Amino acid sequence: MSPGRYPSQSWPAIATEELYELTEDGHLPDTTKLPRHYKDGSSIDWLYEEAAERGRIHALKAQAGVRGLLLPLLESSRLWLVVILTGMGIGIAGAWLDVLVKWLGDLREGHCSYGFFYNQVACCSGLDPGEKCVDWLTWSEFFHIRSIFVQSLLQCFIYVVLAIAFAGSASFLVVTYAPYAFHTGIPEIKAILGGYVFDAFLSPWTLLIKAVGLALAVASGLSLGKEGPLVHVACCMAFGLSRLFSQFSQNEAQKRKLLAAAAAAGVSVAFGSPLGGVLFGLEELDTFASETDVMWRAFVASAIAAVSLQWVNPFGTAKLVLFQVNNTIDVWRAFELIPWLGLGIIGGILGALIIRLNVEIALYRRNSYLNDWPVLEVVCASAMTAAISYLVRFGLLALATILTGLHD
């Protein structure tokens, strides 16, 4: 193996030529026992990391007596412990983020008279169908405004101001405390799983700001998805837990196998679908697609995350998803395939156009003065979005609320 196989930063205290000096018994030194230190921006040596892991497992099994049997089991239990804790952590965190988003979104229109931290659904629970909820007060009712014109102005003003405050706070937190939490995070996760070293992207500060910023940004009314940020949050959790055990903190390949399972758990929480998380890992994070053990870990982490989400029950429905369709009619006609094919073609064409438009806008933003004023850009975008949304009745509702009503 040539010296180029080993990154120069991996051997801080040993010269490259010393790696190939023969030992006293005439053999090459065992380089898998040398310390491994990768800097951010470098790439790991997969062959070296896998060889180091095989050597470590062989050394554990070579222990005399019962130790040779128990130590590998202990190592395996630590692995599953990290997988289970990651699934539980992202499931509970995702559920409470949903609760926080719902409360902040309802706060733009009013508040509960007997509990400030109750959202509109919780405040009006227990009512019969068609019964008016008197406990939920709009801001005009809270301030006892009688004039319809003043009511409309006040409601619009508070709606827009809170939307700006939520979005502006999220952008300020990201710019000030966690610059790596600035967008979805999936491209960086894919690069990390491919061997790129970017530990700063998975730091505790990034985890905290990403979670809080996600809730604030979605509650502001901006059209944003949570699947990408939840993947990033799940990988941050797995990275933090992996640092507790040397078998992961000292082996970059094993650490990335844990991150792949965590990414699947994040998608499972976003869509309430454990199998969806595994399929996401197969389609998007194909680094370990041929390794069955990694897929099993991804499935276990996804299932535990989904169960944790259901246990918290953020939607108050005791279900994994916010809405579902129950089809009681199994009869269908062949001609029904024609409109569905048409919808698929139209969706594909529009999706391609939107992707192209998104790329052009991103390039324009990168090369314009907006790149120097990220907080101002977010404030202006949220102000325009909130003002336009307030003029349309359905624009006041969150996308999840609209879909729920559509399927009821």
N, C-alpha and C positions, 0 to 999 in steps of 0.2 A: 504494500500500500504506500502511495507516495505521500510526502509531507503535506501536500495540498489538501488532503482529506481532513486534516485537523485544523480548525480555526486557530489563528495565531493567538487570539485572546483567551483560548482555553488553557494555555500553558504559560501562566504569568511568571513562573519561577524556573522553568526548564527550557533550555534552548532546543530548537528543533532538531539539531544534529544529535543531541543526547538521547532522543527517543529511540535511536537506532543503534546505540552502542550495546554490544553484547554484555550480558551479565557474567558473573564468575563461572557459572555452569555452561556457558556457551549459548544461551538462548536470548532472544529479544525480550526486553522488559514488557511486563503486562501493563499496557497503556490504559486499560479500562479502569485501573485503580487510581489513576491520576485525577487531581481535582479538575472540575469542569466549571468554567465561569464564562458565560456569554453576556456580551453587552447588548443593550437595546440597539437594534438596527442590523444585527448580525443574523446569521442562519445557523441552526443546529446541525450537527453531524449525525444523521440518522443511524448510519452503520455503527458508529462509535457508541451512541446511546443504547441501541438494541443489544450490542455486544456487552456493554456494561451491565444491563439488566439481566441478561442470561448468566453472566458470571456471578452476579449477586444471588440469583435464585439457586444456582448450582452450589454456591458456598453455604447457603442455608440448608439445603438438602443433605449436604455432606457432613453436617454436624452429627456428632456421635449420640446414639441413644434416642431418647424421646424428643430431644431438641430438634433433631432432623425432621421429625414429623410435625411438631407443633409450630415451629417458626414459620414455615410456608403458610400454614393455616392462619397464623396471626397476621401475616402480610396481606393475605387475601381478605381477611375480615376488615382490615384498615381501609382497603380499597372500597369495599361495599359500604363501609361506614361513611366515607366521603360522598359516595354516590347517593345514598339514602338521605344524608343531611342536606345535600345540594337540592334534591328533589323537594324535600319538605320546606327548605328555606325559600326557594323561588315560588312554590305553590302558595305559601302563606303571604309572602311579600306581594305577589301578584294580586291576590285576593284583596288585601288591604289597600293596594293602590287603586283597585276598582272602586272600593268604598270611598276613598279620598277624592277620586275624580268625580264621582256622582255627587258628593256633598259640595265640592267647590263649584261644579257646574250649576247646581240648583241655587247656590248662594248668589249667583248673578241676578236671579229673579226675585228672591225673597228668603225668608227663614222661618223656622218652626217656632211657634209662640211659647211652647213649653220646654223646648230643648234646642239650644243654638246649634248643636252638633248633629242634629237629625236632618237627613235629607228629606226631600218631599215624599218619597215613597214610605219611608219609615215613619214620618210624621203623620201621614194619613192612613196608616195601616189599620185594619179592623173595621173599615167602613163597608156598608152594603153597596152593591152596584148601583150607581146613579146618585148616591148620597154625596152631598157637597162637603168638602173638607173645610172646616172653619179654623182649624189649628194652623194651617199654612198661610202665612201672611206675605203678600207682596210688599215691596218696599213702599209703594204709595199707600197701602193700607196701614203699614207700620207707622208712617209719618202722618196719617190721617189727612191725606190730600183728597179733596172733594172734586176739584176741577178735572175733567177728563183730559184736557189738553196738558195741564201740568203733570198729571199722572203719567201720560205717555212720555213727556220729556224727562221726568225723573227716572222712570224705568229704563229708558234708552240710555240715559247718562250713566247710571250705575252699571248697567249691562256692559257698556263699552269700556268704562273705566276699570272694572274688575277684570275684564278680558285682557286689557293692556297690562294691568298690574301682574296678572298671573304669567303671561307670556314674557313680559319684561323681566320679572324676577327669575324665571327659568334661564333666560339668556344671560343675565348678569351673574348668576351662580356658576354657570358653565364657563364663561369667559374669565371669571375671577379665580375660581377654585379648582375647576376640572376641565381644562381645555379639550381633553380627549373624549369628553362626553358630548361632543357637539353634534353628533348625528346618529344614524341608526346603529352603526357599529358592526354590522355583519361583514362588510368587506375586510375590516381589520381582523375579525375573528377568523375568517377564512385564511387570511395570510398567516396568522399565528398557528393555526392548525397545520398549515403547510410547512412550518418550520421556522418562520420568521420570529425573532425575539422582540417582544414589545411588552415588557412587564409593566411599564408605566400605564399602559392602557387598561390594566386590570387591577389598579390600586384601590384601596378602601375608599379614598376620597372620590374616585371616579364612580364607584358603586353607589355611594350615598347621593351624590349630586345627580347621577343618571336617574335614580329612582324618584327623587323629589322633583327633578326637572321634568320627567315624563308626566307625572301627575299634574303639575302646573300647566304644561304645554297643552295637554289634551283637554283639561278643564277650561282653558281659555277659549275653546271653540275652534282652534285651528284644525284643519283636516290632516290629522296625523295618525299613524298606526302605532301599535305598541308591541308588535311581534319582534321587530328588530331590537329595540331597547331592552326588552325582556331577555332576549338571547344574550345581550351584553351583560346585563345584571346577573344572570345565572352563571355565566363564565367567570365573572368577578367573584361570586360566592365560591365556586369550585376552586379558583386560584387561591383564595385566602385559606380555605380548608386544606388544600394540598400542601401548604407551607408548614403545616403542623407535623407532617410526617416526612422523614428523610427520603423514603423510597420514591416520593414524588418531587420533593423540592430539589433533589440532587440528580434527577433524571428527567430531561426535558421531553423525551418521547412518551414516557408514562404520564407525565403531566398533561400532554396534549390529548391523550386518549380520554382522560377525565373531562377535559374541556369539551370534547366532542359530545359526550353524554350530557353535559350541562347545557349545551346549546339546544339539544333535542328537548330537554325539559323546559327551556324557556318558550319554545314554540308550542309545547303541550299546554302550558298555562295560558298563552295568548289566545289559543283557539279552543281550549277545553278538549283536546284530542290527543291522547297518548300516541296513537298510531301516526297521527299527523306529524308529531315531533320526530319519530323515527324516519318517516318518509322524507322529511326535510333534511335530516342528516344524510340520507342516501342520495338525494338529488343535489343539494347545495354544498354540503360539507363532505365531499366524496374522498377525503384523504384516507379514511379508514373503512371505506365501503366493503372491502374484501375481508375484513377481520370480524368474525362472528362475535367474539367476546365483547368488542366495542359496541356492536349493535345491541347486544343483550343489556349491557350497562345503560345504553341510551333508552331502551324500552323500560327498564326498571325505574330509572330516574324520571322518565316521562309519566309513568303510571303513578308513582308516588306524588309527583307534583300535581297531577290531576286530582288525586284523592285528597290531598291537602287543600286544594282550591275548593273542592266540594264541601269539605269539612267546615271551612270558614263561611261558606255560603254567602258570597258578597252580593248576589242578585236577589236573595230572599226566596229563591225558587227550589232550593235543594237540588239543583241540576248543575252540570258542568258548564253548560252554555247558557247564554242570555235568552236565546229563543231556539225553538226547534219546530220542525214540521212533522205532523202526524198524518200520514197518507192512509186513509181508510179505504180508498178505491184502488184496486189493483188492475182494473181493466184500462187498457190504453189502445189507441189506434195508430197504425203505421204512419199516417199522414202527419201525426204530431211531431215526428222526427224532423220534418221540413223546417218549421219555425225554430226549433232548437238548433239545427245546423246553421240557420241564418244568424241566430244570436251569437253562436260561437264564432262565425266568420267576422261579424261586426265587432265583437269584443276583441278579437285578435288584432284587427286592423287599428281600432281605436287605441288599444294598448301599445302597439308599436309607435303610433303617432305621439302618444303621451310620453313614452320613453324618449323619443327623439327630441321632443319639446323640452323635456326635463334636462336633457344633456345640454341643449343650447342655452337654456336659462342658467344652468350651473356654470357654464363657461363664461357667460356674460358677467355673472356675479363675481366670479374669481378675478376677472380682469377689470372690474369697475371700482368706483370709489366705495361701493357698498361693502366690499371686502374689508375696509378699514373701520367700518361702523356697524358691527354685527348686532349690537343691542338696539341701536336706532332702527335698523332694518326690521328686526322682529317686532318692535313697537309699532312701526308703521303698518306692517302686514297684519298684525292682530287688530289694529284699530280699523282698518278697511274691512277686514273679514267680519268683525263684530257689527260694524255699522250696516253692512249689506245684509248680514244674517238677520238683524233685528227687523228689517223691513219685510222679510218673508216669514210667515208663521212657522213653516217647517224648518226654517233656518235657525230658530231658537232652540230646537230640540237636538240633542246629541244623536249621532248616527245610530248608536245602539238602541236608543229609545224609539227611533223611527222604525227600525227593523223589528223590534219587539212588537209594536203596534200592528205592523204589517202581517205578522204571523199569528197574532192572537185570533 
